[in-house]
Amino acid sequence: MADTLSPLPDGTRPVVEIRKLWSVFDTPDRRLVVHKDLDLTVNRGEVVSIVGGSGSGKTVLLRQILGLERPHRGQVHIMGRPVDQFAGPGASSRIGMLFQHGALFSAFTVLENVAFPLRELKTLPRRLIVEASMVKLQMVGLKPADAEKMPSELSGGMIKRAALARALIMDPPLLLLDEPTAGLDPDSSDGFVSLLRSLHRDLALTVVMVTHDLDTLFELSTRIAVLADQHVIVNDKPREVIAFRHPFVEDFFLGERGQRAMELLREYPFAI
Ligand SMILES: Nc1ncnc2c1ncn2[C@@H]1O[C@H](COP(=O)(O)OP(=O)(O)OP(=O)(O)O)[C@@H](O)[C@H]1O
């Protein structure tokens, strides 16, 4: 497909550029159009949160950014290149993904899980792989002794941290998070959000996240993109999004949630 995206010099293009995206699933009895002419731009250093109703296509959108789904029409470019060029081993050097339940391999230790993308490269000696993995474990707040544990021995917060270490093992500039705090108790959730905040700052990461959780949303997002009616209806600073007139936005931020949103806006006036 021809590249009709704006030809900017290297490094100045957005990290994620989605233009006129259609995501379509054909089943024997029907065609489901999840995204229709969807546009989304994420610039370097931003934390963009995607919110939307159940089934609005948030996960499918993350999968499009990862190159796990193919556009029916339209374009998905990551760091200036079509996303399908990032497939294969080494893809994790561009995009890190934290899946909702961690998606650790249950038969591998924490260390083996974190090291997995590096081992897949088949180019590095074992000693270096172990060293790099231990550095990442420390970076996410796990102890050296946790390296030899099996996933079944970890708490929910530790699973997220181990999965995050694996997502970051190849220092990707772009990190995707699917419901990063879902299933965590309030303390673990706060701890994980603080970790994400400091990693975003220290590693100059660009982040795209799906979350339903208002605290996570307001503590981390520089912008919120709302998915409804098969496309992004608004993509703006949290304050602007709350004021946007649309039935989904009004429902989502209504009542107690709306009050909490206003409190959080006062607490985090500049997000990051
Ligand atoms: N591989 C697939 N084949 C057919 N339909 C699919 C496939 N993947 C997703 N869908 C459908 O696409 C729609 C969007 O799914 P998606 O998982 O992106 O929703 P979501 O916004 O993440 O929802 P939730 O908040 O409930 O997780 C749903 O109707 C889902 O059933």
The ligand as a Tripos MOL2 file, in Angstrom:
@<TRIPOS>MOLECULE
LIG
   31    33     1     0     0
SMALL
NO_CHARGES

@<TRIPOS>ATOM
      1 N1        -10.1900  -12.3100   16.3020 N.pl3     1 LIG1
      2 C1        -11.4230  -11.8290   16.3630 C.ar      1 LIG1
      3 N2        -12.4120  -12.3510   15.6070 N.ar      1 LIG1
      4 C2        -13.6880  -11.8570   15.6470 C.ar      1 LIG1
      5 N3        -14.0660  -10.8150   16.4160 N.ar      1 LIG1
      6 C3        -13.1130  -10.2520   17.1890 C.ar      1 LIG1
      7 C4        -11.7700  -10.7230   17.2190 C.ar      1 LIG1
      8 N4        -11.0570   -9.9420   18.0850 N.ar      1 LIG1
      9 C5        -11.9330   -9.0470   18.5830 C.ar      1 LIG1
     10 N5        -13.1580   -9.2340   18.0560 N.ar      1 LIG1
     11 C6        -14.3520   -8.4220   18.3620 C.3       1 LIG1
     12 O1        -13.9960   -7.0680   18.1830 O.3       1 LIG1
     13 C7        -14.7060   -6.2370   19.1090 C.3       1 LIG1
     14 C8        -13.7210   -5.3660   19.8580 C.3       1 LIG1
     15 O2        -12.9560   -6.1860   20.7150 O.3       1 LIG1
     16 P1        -11.8910   -5.6190   21.7600 P.3       1 LIG1
     17 O3        -11.3570   -6.8130   22.4780 O.co2     1 LIG1
     18 O4        -10.9290   -4.7490   21.0660 O.co2     1 LIG1
     19 O5        -12.8100   -4.7340   22.7030 O.3       1 LIG1
     20 P2        -12.3970   -3.8690   23.9710 P.3       1 LIG1
     21 O6        -12.7390   -2.4430   23.6730 O.co2     1 LIG1
     22 O7        -10.9740   -4.1640   24.3270 O.co2     1 LIG1
     23 O8        -13.3970   -4.4420   25.0470 O.3       1 LIG1
     24 P3        -13.2670   -4.7480   26.6390 P.3       1 LIG1
     25 O9        -13.1990   -3.4170   27.3400 O.co2     1 LIG1
     26 O10       -14.5310   -5.4750   26.9500 O.co2     1 LIG1
     27 O11       -12.0270   -5.6110   26.8320 O.co2     1 LIG1
     28 C9        -15.4950   -7.1930   20.0120 C.3       1 LIG1
     29 O12       -16.8280   -7.2500   19.5290 O.3       1 LIG1
     30 C10       -14.7990   -8.5230   19.8080 C.3       1 LIG1
     31 O13       -15.6910   -9.5960   19.9830 O.3       1 LIG1
@<TRIPOS>BOND
     1     1     2 1
     2     2     3 ar
     3     2     7 ar
     4     3     4 ar
     5     4     5 ar
     6     5     6 ar
     7     6     7 ar
     8     6    10 ar
     9     7     8 ar
    10     8     9 ar
    11     9    10 ar
    12    10    11 1
    13    11    12 1
    14    11    30 1
    15    12    13 1
    16    13    14 1
    17    13    28 1
    18    14    15 1
    19    15    16 1
    20    16    17 2
    21    16    18 1
    22    16    19 1
    23    19    20 1
    24    20    21 2
    25    20    22 1
    26    20    23 1
    27    23    24 1
    28    24    25 2
    29    24    26 1
    30    24    27 1
    31    28    29 1
    32    28    30 1
    33    30    31 1
@<TRIPOS>SUBSTRUCTURE
     1 LIG1         1 GROUP 0 **** ****
